Structures are given as C-alpha cells and as structure tokens.
Amino acid sequence: MLTFTDRATDALSTFHAAAARWDPSARLRLVPHGAELRPEFTDAAVDGEVEVAVGSITVLVPAGVRGMVDAGEHNVLTVSAG
C-alpha cells in the first residue's frame, strides 16, 4: 500500500493538471527508480499496474510498490518504508 504526504499529493495534482491542459484523457504513471517514483504520462494502464487514489486523481503504480511517498525539492517524489 502507498500513502502520500500532502506535499506529494500537491505535486501529483500539479503534474496531472499540466498534462490535462494538453490532453484531458492523460493518465499519470509512477515509475520506481531507486528510492524515487518518477511521474510519466500515459494513455492507458499496462499489465501489472494498479490504480491508486491520490487526492482527487488516480495514478498508475506497479503492483507491490509500498511505502510513504513524499515530495522534496523540485517536486522529486521519494518513497520510503512507512
């Protein structure tokens, strides 16, 4: 299970709003890269991804990713045990 701090929720909402201006159907995917979760935009889910509610949006995350997601400087998303 993933949980999101308020800062992470705000960062993801900002990323999603930026994409939605150009493509209202854009979806947000979080891709693990070490301790980071890097946001990418996509049109559809792929096998092995689950939808996770974050505030008023949903994001796609690989099944099995767990921890606390926070946003730091420049909205870099990190995930830690928690």
A tleap script that builds the chain and sets N, CA, C and O, in Angstrom:
source leaprc.protein.ff14SB
mol = sequence {
  NMET LEU THR PHE THR ASP ARG ALA THR ASP
  ALA LEU SER THR PHE HIE ALA ALA ALA ALA
  ARG TRP ASP PRO SER ALA ARG LEU ARG LEU
  VAL PRO HIE GLY ALA GLU LEU ARG PRO GLU
  PHE THR ASP ALA ALA VAL ASP GLY GLU VAL
  GLU VAL ALA VAL GLY SER ILE THR VAL LEU
  VAL PRO ALA GLY VAL ARG GLY MET VAL ASP
  ALA GLY GLU HIE ASN VAL LEU THR VAL SER
  ALA CGLY
}
set mol.1.N position { 0.839 -1.182 0.000 }
set mol.1.CA position { 0.000 0.000 0.000 }
set mol.1.C position { 0.885 1.247 0.000 }
set mol.1.O position { 1.909 1.295 0.681 }
set mol.2.N position { 0.484 2.232 -0.757 }
set mol.2.CA position { 1.178 3.517 -0.775 }
set mol.2.C position { 0.346 4.551 -0.045 }
set mol.2.O position { -0.880 4.579 -0.155 }
set mol.3.N position { 1.031 5.396 0.701 }
set mol.3.CA position { 0.397 6.557 1.296 }
set mol.3.C position { 1.157 7.782 0.807 }
set mol.3.O position { 2.346 7.700 0.496 }
set mol.4.N position { 0.476 8.902 0.740 }
set mol.4.CA position { 1.037 10.114 0.161 }
set mol.4.C position { 0.949 11.268 1.150 }
set mol.4.O position { -0.101 11.506 1.747 }
set mol.5.N position { 2.058 11.983 1.321 }
set mol.5.CA position { 2.030 13.188 2.142 }
set mol.5.C position { 1.252 14.265 1.391 }
set mol.5.O position { 0.986 14.132 0.196 }
set mol.6.N position { 0.896 15.319 2.093 }
set mol.6.CA position { 0.214 16.438 1.439 }
set mol.6.C position { 1.083 17.034 0.333 }
set mol.6.O position { 0.570 17.411 -0.721 }
set mol.7.N position { 2.400 17.123 0.565 }
set mol.7.CA position { 3.304 17.672 -0.462 }
set mol.7.C position { 3.308 16.795 -1.705 }
set mol.7.O position { 3.302 17.310 -2.823 }
set mol.8.N position { 3.318 15.473 -1.527 }
set mol.8.CA position { 3.292 14.564 -2.674 }
set mol.8.C position { 1.968 14.680 -3.422 }
set mol.8.O position { 1.942 14.681 -4.653 }
set mol.9.N position { 0.878 14.776 -2.683 }
set mol.9.CA position { -0.442 14.935 -3.301 }
set mol.9.C position { -0.494 16.215 -4.125 }
set mol.9.O position { -0.994 16.209 -5.250 }
set mol.10.N position { 0.015 17.304 -3.577 }
set mol.10.CA position { 0.045 18.576 -4.309 }
set mol.10.C position { 0.898 18.477 -5.564 }
set mol.10.O position { 0.508 18.973 -6.622 }
set mol.11.N position { 2.063 17.838 -5.455 }
set mol.11.CA position { 2.958 17.691 -6.615 }
set mol.11.C position { 2.276 16.884 -7.711 }
set mol.11.O position { 2.323 17.270 -8.879 }
set mol.12.N position { 1.644 15.771 -7.354 }
set mol.12.CA position { 0.974 14.939 -8.348 }
set mol.12.C position { -0.202 15.667 -8.984 }
set mol.12.O position { -0.441 15.530 -10.184 }
set mol.13.N position { -0.932 16.434 -8.198 }
set mol.13.CA position { -2.041 17.226 -8.756 }
set mol.13.C position { -1.519 18.254 -9.752 }
set mol.13.O position { -2.154 18.503 -10.777 }
set mol.14.N position { -0.374 18.846 -9.459 }
set mol.14.CA position { 0.240 19.815 -10.370 }
set mol.14.C position { 0.667 19.150 -11.666 }
set mol.14.O position { 0.406 19.672 -12.750 }
set mol.15.N position { 1.333 17.983 -11.561 }
set mol.15.CA position { 1.754 17.246 -12.758 }
set mol.15.C position { 0.544 16.896 -13.620 }
set mol.15.O position { 0.563 17.079 -14.837 }
set mol.16.N position { -0.508 16.391 -12.973 }
set mol.16.CA position { -1.690 15.967 -13.705 }
set mol.16.C position { -2.390 17.151 -14.367 }
set mol.16.O position { -2.811 17.053 -15.520 }
set mol.17.N position { -2.515 18.256 -13.659 }
set mol.17.CA position { -3.176 19.440 -14.222 }
set mol.17.C position { -2.432 19.955 -15.446 }
set mol.17.O position { -3.056 20.391 -16.413 }
set mol.18.N position { -1.108 19.908 -15.411 }
set mol.18.CA position { -0.317 20.360 -16.562 }
set mol.18.C position { -0.584 19.488 -17.775 }
set mol.18.O position { -0.745 20.001 -18.882 }
set mol.19.N position { -0.634 18.194 -17.585 }
set mol.19.CA position { -0.888 17.287 -18.711 }
set mol.19.C position { -2.315 17.428 -19.222 }
set mol.19.O position { -2.552 17.389 -20.429 }
set mol.20.N position { -3.263 17.591 -18.308 }
set mol.20.CA position { -4.669 17.665 -18.697 }
set mol.20.C position { -4.981 18.896 -19.535 }
set mol.20.O position { -5.959 18.906 -20.282 }
set mol.21.N position { -4.155 19.940 -19.417 }
set mol.21.CA position { -4.377 21.115 -20.265 }
set mol.21.C position { -4.197 20.763 -21.738 }
set mol.21.O position { -4.885 21.312 -22.598 }
set mol.22.N position { -3.282 19.857 -22.028 }
set mol.22.CA position { -2.995 19.469 -23.410 }
set mol.22.C position { -3.787 18.254 -23.840 }
set mol.22.O position { -4.199 18.151 -24.995 }
set mol.23.N position { -4.002 17.332 -22.913 }
set mol.23.CA position { -4.720 16.099 -23.220 }
set mol.23.C position { -5.576 15.725 -22.008 }
set mol.23.O position { -5.067 15.135 -21.054 }
set mol.24.N position { -6.857 16.057 -22.034 }
set mol.24.CA position { -7.709 15.791 -20.877 }
set mol.24.C position { -7.787 14.319 -20.474 }
set mol.24.O position { -8.161 14.011 -19.342 }
set mol.25.N position { -7.439 13.410 -21.382 }
set mol.25.CA position { -7.501 11.983 -21.049 }
set mol.25.C position { -6.156 11.431 -20.567 }
set mol.25.O position { -6.042 10.229 -20.328 }
set mol.26.N position { -5.149 12.276 -20.422 }
set mol.26.CA position { -3.821 11.811 -19.986 }
set mol.26.C position { -3.904 11.183 -18.602 }
set mol.26.O position { -4.619 11.665 -17.723 }
set mol.27.N position { -3.160 10.101 -18.429 }
set mol.27.CA position { -3.078 9.413 -17.142 }
set mol.27.C position { -1.671 9.581 -16.600 }
set mol.27.O position { -0.722 9.772 -17.361 }
set mol.28.N position { -1.541 9.511 -15.312 }
set mol.28.CA position { -0.250 9.663 -14.652 }
set mol.28.C position { 0.204 8.304 -14.124 }
set mol.28.O position { -0.546 7.608 -13.440 }
set mol.29.N position { 1.437 7.942 -14.451 }
set mol.29.CA position { 2.042 6.691 -14.006 }
set mol.29.C position { 3.247 7.045 -13.138 }
set mol.29.O position { 3.984 7.979 -13.454 }
set mol.30.N position { 3.452 6.309 -12.051 }
set mol.30.CA position { 4.635 6.473 -11.212 }
set mol.30.C position { 5.549 5.278 -11.432 }
set mol.30.O position { 5.152 4.131 -11.224 }
set mol.31.N position { 6.777 5.559 -11.857 }
set mol.31.CA position { 7.737 4.511 -12.191 }
set mol.31.C position { 8.846 4.501 -11.148 }
set mol.31.O position { 9.524 5.512 -10.966 }
set mol.32.N position { 9.048 3.367 -10.451 }
set mol.32.CA position { 10.119 3.304 -9.458 }
set mol.32.C position { 11.492 3.431 -10.110 }
set mol.32.O position { 11.760 2.834 -11.153 }
set mol.33.N position { 12.348 4.214 -9.478 }
set mol.33.CA position { 13.737 4.378 -9.907 }
set mol.33.C position { 14.553 4.591 -8.635 }
set mol.33.O position { 14.708 5.719 -8.167 }
set mol.34.N position { 15.073 3.498 -8.084 }
set mol.34.CA position { 15.735 3.578 -6.789 }
set mol.34.C position { 14.728 3.975 -5.732 }
set mol.34.O position { 13.669 3.357 -5.619 }
set mol.35.N position { 15.042 5.002 -4.954 }
set mol.35.CA position { 14.132 5.489 -3.907 }
set mol.35.C position { 13.133 6.508 -4.441 }
set mol.35.O position { 12.299 7.012 -3.689 }
set mol.36.N position { 13.213 6.814 -5.741 }
set mol.36.CA position { 12.302 7.789 -6.341 }
set mol.36.C position { 11.159 7.107 -7.067 }
set mol.36.O position { 11.266 5.954 -7.485 }
set mol.37.N position { 10.072 7.831 -7.208 }
set mol.37.CA position { 8.974 7.457 -8.094 }
set mol.37.C position { 8.888 8.564 -9.130 }
set mol.37.O position { 8.530 9.698 -8.813 }
set mol.38.N position { 9.213 8.234 -10.350 }
set mol.38.CA position { 9.219 9.247 -11.412 }
set mol.38.C position { 7.879 9.261 -12.140 }
set mol.38.O position { 7.407 8.221 -12.599 }
set mol.39.N position { 7.267 10.443 -12.243 }
set mol.39.CA position { 5.983 10.533 -12.937 }
set mol.39.C position { 6.174 10.509 -14.454 }
set mol.39.O position { 7.089 11.130 -14.994 }
set mol.40.N position { 5.300 9.788 -15.110 }
set mol.40.CA position { 5.239 9.750 -16.575 }
set mol.40.C position { 3.779 9.886 -16.962 }
set mol.40.O position { 2.884 9.570 -16.178 }
set mol.41.N position { 3.549 10.354 -18.168 }
set mol.41.CA position { 2.192 10.447 -18.670 }
set mol.41.C position { 1.944 9.321 -19.646 }
set mol.41.O position { 2.832 8.934 -20.407 }
set mol.42.N position { 0.723 8.794 -19.620 }
set mol.42.CA position { 0.376 7.659 -20.448 }
set mol.42.C position { -1.082 7.757 -20.870 }
set mol.42.O position { -1.858 8.536 -20.319 }
set mol.43.N position { -1.429 6.956 -21.850 }
set mol.43.CA position { -2.819 6.896 -22.294 }
set mol.43.C position { -3.594 5.775 -21.612 }
set mol.43.O position { -4.816 5.846 -21.483 }
set mol.44.N position { -2.868 4.726 -21.169 }
set mol.44.CA position { -3.554 3.565 -20.608 }
set mol.44.C position { -2.644 2.802 -19.665 }
set mol.44.O position { -1.421 2.945 -19.697 }
set mol.45.N position { -3.263 1.994 -18.832 }
set mol.45.CA position { -2.520 1.139 -17.906 }
set mol.45.C position { -1.892 -0.027 -18.671 }
set mol.45.O position { -2.356 -0.402 -19.748 }
set mol.46.N position { -0.841 -0.585 -18.100 }
set mol.46.CA position { -0.223 -1.795 -18.635 }
set mol.46.C position { -0.397 -2.912 -17.612 }
set mol.46.O position { -0.729 -2.658 -16.454 }
set mol.47.N position { -0.172 -4.148 -18.049 }
set mol.47.CA position { -0.302 -5.287 -17.141 }
set mol.47.C position { 0.584 -5.101 -15.921 }
set mol.47.O position { 1.728 -4.661 -16.035 }
set mol.48.N position { 0.055 -5.434 -14.766 }
set mol.48.CA position { 0.814 -5.346 -13.530 }
set mol.48.C position { 0.715 -4.013 -12.821 }
set mol.48.O position { 1.358 -3.815 -11.790 }
set mol.49.N position { -0.076 -3.097 -13.347 }
set mol.49.CA position { -0.256 -1.804 -12.689 }
set mol.49.C position { -1.590 -1.782 -11.952 }
set mol.49.O position { -2.555 -2.434 -12.351 }
set mol.50.N position { -1.615 -1.023 -10.881 }
set mol.50.CA position { -2.850 -0.825 -10.124 }
set mol.50.C position { -3.140 0.667 -10.057 }
set mol.50.O position { -2.226 1.488 -10.141 }
set mol.51.N position { -4.398 1.011 -9.908 }
set mol.51.CA position { -4.796 2.408 -9.742 }
set mol.51.C position { -4.790 2.746 -8.257 }
set mol.51.O position { -5.299 1.987 -7.431 }
set mol.52.N position { -4.212 3.887 -7.934 }
set mol.52.CA position { -4.152 4.355 -6.553 }
set mol.52.C position { -4.751 5.759 -6.512 }
set mol.52.O position { -4.360 6.628 -7.291 }
set mol.53.N position { -5.691 5.977 -5.609 }
set mol.53.CA position { -6.294 7.297 -5.439 }
set mol.53.C position { -5.327 8.197 -4.676 }
set mol.53.O position { -4.800 7.832 -3.625 }
set mol.54.N position { -5.112 9.387 -5.241 }
set mol.54.CA position { -4.266 10.403 -4.601 }
set mol.54.C position { -5.041 11.710 -4.677 }
set mol.54.O position { -5.106 12.342 -5.732 }
set mol.55.N position { -5.624 12.109 -3.565 }
set mol.55.CA position { -6.464 13.300 -3.598 }
set mol.55.C position { -7.616 13.080 -4.562 }
set mol.55.O position { -8.351 12.100 -4.441 }
set mol.56.N position { -7.776 13.980 -5.511 }
set mol.56.CA position { -8.886 13.904 -6.466 }
set mol.56.C position { -8.526 13.204 -7.771 }
set mol.56.O position { -9.343 13.157 -8.691 }
set mol.57.N position { -7.308 12.659 -7.865 }
set mol.57.CA position { -6.892 11.959 -9.090 }
set mol.57.C position { -6.526 10.522 -8.757 }
set mol.57.O position { -6.392 10.156 -7.590 }
set mol.58.N position { -6.366 9.710 -9.801 }
set mol.58.CA position { -5.826 8.367 -9.631 }
set mol.58.C position { -4.553 8.278 -10.437 }
set mol.58.O position { -4.436 8.878 -11.505 }
set mol.59.N position { -3.599 7.525 -9.921 }
set mol.59.CA position { -2.331 7.310 -10.614 }
set mol.59.C position { -2.132 5.813 -10.786 }
set mol.59.O position { -2.693 5.006 -10.044 }
set mol.60.N position { -1.330 5.460 -11.768 }
set mol.60.CA position { -0.992 4.067 -12.028 }
set mol.60.C position { 0.364 3.770 -11.394 }
set mol.60.O position { 1.315 4.535 -11.552 }
set mol.61.N position { 0.441 2.652 -10.675 }
set mol.61.CA position { 1.661 2.266 -9.978 }
set mol.61.C position { 1.839 0.767 -10.154 }
set mol.61.O position { 0.858 0.025 -10.113 }
set mol.62.N position { 3.086 0.299 -10.351 }
set mol.62.CA position { 3.289 -1.146 -10.421 }
set mol.62.C position { 2.799 -1.819 -9.131 }
set mol.62.O position { 3.036 -1.320 -8.031 }
set mol.63.N position { 2.117 -2.953 -9.284 }
set mol.63.CA position { 1.651 -3.697 -8.118 }
set mol.63.C position { 2.846 -4.034 -7.236 }
set mol.63.O position { 3.923 -4.354 -7.739 }
set mol.64.N position { 2.658 -3.963 -5.936 }
set mol.64.CA position { 3.701 -4.328 -4.999 }
set mol.64.C position { 4.541 -3.173 -4.482 }
set mol.64.O position { 5.305 -3.347 -3.533 }
set mol.65.N position { 4.417 -1.996 -5.087 }
set mol.65.CA position { 5.159 -0.841 -4.579 }
set mol.65.C position { 4.462 -0.380 -3.311 }
set mol.65.O position { 3.253 -0.151 -3.299 }
set mol.66.N position { 5.246 -0.247 -2.236 }
set mol.66.CA position { 4.678 0.102 -0.936 }
set mol.66.C position { 5.519 1.178 -0.261 }
set mol.66.O position { 6.704 1.330 -0.557 }
set mol.67.N position { 4.898 1.921 0.645 }
set mol.67.CA position { 5.628 2.891 1.443 }
set mol.67.C position { 4.951 4.244 1.478 }
set mol.67.O position { 3.820 4.419 1.024 }
set mol.68.N position { 5.686 5.198 2.036 }
set mol.68.CA position { 5.228 6.589 2.153 }
set mol.68.C position { 5.875 7.403 1.043 }
set mol.68.O position { 7.098 7.399 0.896 }
set mol.69.N position { 5.057 8.101 0.260 }
set mol.69.CA position { 5.556 8.933 -0.835 }
set mol.69.C position { 5.553 10.385 -0.365 }
set mol.69.O position { 4.556 10.885 0.158 }
set mol.70.N position { 6.688 11.048 -0.563 }
set mol.70.CA position { 6.824 12.454 -0.205 }
set mol.70.C position { 7.419 13.190 -1.403 }
set mol.70.O position { 8.023 12.577 -2.283 }
set mol.71.N position { 7.244 14.492 -1.425 }
set mol.71.CA position { 7.821 15.331 -2.477 }
set mol.71.C position { 8.820 16.273 -1.829 }
set mol.71.O position { 8.525 16.935 -0.833 }
set mol.72.N position { 10.000 16.319 -2.412 }
set mol.72.CA position { 11.033 17.200 -1.891 }
set mol.72.C position { 11.279 18.362 -2.828 }
set mol.72.O position { 10.373 18.836 -3.513 }
set mol.73.N position { 12.513 18.808 -2.845 }
set mol.73.CA position { 12.906 19.923 -3.700 }
set mol.73.C position { 12.596 19.609 -5.157 }
set mol.73.O position { 12.844 18.497 -5.624 }
set mol.74.N position { 12.064 20.572 -5.863 }
set mol.74.CA position { 11.681 20.448 -7.277 }
set mol.74.C position { 10.628 19.364 -7.497 }
set mol.74.O position { 10.526 18.804 -8.589 }
set mol.75.N position { 9.844 19.070 -6.457 }
set mol.75.CA position { 8.774 18.064 -6.523 }
set mol.75.C position { 9.282 16.672 -6.879 }
set mol.75.O position { 8.557 15.894 -7.499 }
set mol.76.N position { 10.515 16.344 -6.499 }
set mol.76.CA position { 11.034 14.994 -6.688 }
set mol.76.C position { 10.305 14.090 -5.700 }
set mol.76.O position { 10.307 14.345 -4.495 }
set mol.77.N position { 9.682 13.034 -6.217 }
set mol.77.CA position { 8.931 12.121 -5.382 }
set mol.77.C position { 9.838 11.004 -4.878 }
set mol.77.O position { 10.552 10.376 -5.659 }
set mol.78.N position { 9.807 10.760 -3.573 }
set mol.78.CA position { 10.584 9.674 -2.980 }
set mol.78.C position { 9.639 8.760 -2.219 }
set mol.78.O position { 8.608 9.190 -1.703 }
set mol.79.N position { 10.013 7.494 -2.163 }
set mol.79.CA position { 9.215 6.535 -1.419 }
set mol.79.C position { 10.116 5.893 -0.360 }
set mol.79.O position { 11.248 5.495 -0.636 }
set mol.80.N position { 9.583 5.808 0.842 }
set mol.80.CA position { 10.317 5.202 1.948 }
set mol.80.C position { 9.397 4.258 2.701 }
set mol.80.O position { 8.175 4.337 2.575 }
set mol.81.N position { 9.982 3.374 3.477 }
set mol.81.CA position { 9.172 2.447 4.274 }
set mol.81.C position { 8.305 3.275 5.213 }
set mol.81.O position { 8.743 4.282 5.769 }
set mol.82.N position { 7.099 2.836 5.371 }
set mol.82.CA position { 6.249 3.602 6.276 }
set mol.82.C position { 4.834 3.239 6.255 }
set mol.82.O position { 4.034 3.827 6.983 }
savepdb mol mol.pdb
quit
